[in-house]
Amino acid sequence: MSGSFFFIKFILRRIAAAVVIVLGLTAVLFFLQSISHSNPVHAMLGAGATPSAIAAEKVKLGLDHPVFVQYFNYLYGLIHGNLGMSYRTRRPVASDLATYLPATLELAFYSLLLAVVLGLLLGVLSAGEFRGTGVLRAILIAGASTPQFLLAIGGLLIFYGKLNLLPATGRIGIANPPSGPTGFYTIDGILNGNFGVTIDAFKYLLLPSFSVAIGPAVSIGRVLRGSLIEAISLDFVKTANSKGLSRVRVLTVHALRNSLGPALSMTGLQAGLMFAGVVVIEDVFAWPGIGYYTAQSIPSGDFPAIAGVTLVLGVGYVIINTIVDLAQLFADPRLRHLEMANVKTKKPLLGLSANQG
């Protein structure tokens, strides 16, 4: 099997698996919505609606059809970007998510970037037994052992309440930030030539992103440390050591690439779990993302909004794990050869189910 054909087959298999998982998620969400106590008709029209108005609204919403027809109509709407109407905002859920999602993506992106950087530092420094590693490890483990909301509140008390160095809530302090193609204030500020927006946006990002990133960083660092320690015992790393190369060069150039597979798997898992942390942290910092949107929707029983957020997060989790699978193959040639051999016997090593476990 040629390399290009293998990658095409691998990608198609991942896409097929992702479609099956997403369909399963839509079925679960539709089932939960159908058995929930929230009545979309009463939510739309209010408790004082007349029977004729209720009947007309049921026809409008398609609730007069059998349940299987309703599910296929639900799928058809999802394909065309229709996530339903929010009971609370009286707007399409898709429009609400388009408003709130960029803030969540920006927070999640920098949180994941910070988690990867801290995880790499923790893994490499711990495996190399460099001076000061114990202090870094103790700080990160202490942070990871603390519930995220307590970590966030503690950061607010210190850096906002005591030191007055960082802002407490919101996404940016500028009243009218410039719009841009990415929806990320840190990037759009640069694209618009307004570096003050970028600096201000980073100030608001620091506390929330650190609160989200600490736990995943420790998990990534632990897995990477174990892989590096195992790689150090391999012959080619011993040969590099015997040549008198520095510990940093041996670890980062020779051992790191062969140790990235498990760390990438853990990164994919933590990236998916990170969205749950983002939901909590957004509520603490009043960060205007989908987590804050969900926190406002839950007390009012706004099921379409909650289901829409759940579906978006689920699809994002599947996409992230698919990307991680591909990154593992590119990073580790041994895994690529093993995967190609197992594809021939129809026993693939990589997959969404493995990463999700």
Secondary structure by P-SEA (a helix, b strand, c coil): ccaaaaaaaaaaaaaaaaaaaaaaaaaaaaaaaaacccccccccccccccaaaaaaaaaaacccccaaaaaaaaaaaaaaccccccccccccaaaaaaacaaaaaaaaaaaaaaaaaaaaaaaaaaaacccaaaaaaaaaaaaaaccaaaaaaaaaaaccccccccccccccccccccccccccaaaaaaaaccaaaaaaaaaaaaaaaaaacaaaaaaaaaaaaaaaaaaaacaaaaaaaaacccaaaaaacccccccaaaaaaaaaaaaaaaaaaaaaaaaaaccccaaaaaaaaaaacaaaaaaaaaaaaaaaaaaaaaaaaaaaaaacaaaaaaaaaaaaacccccccccccc
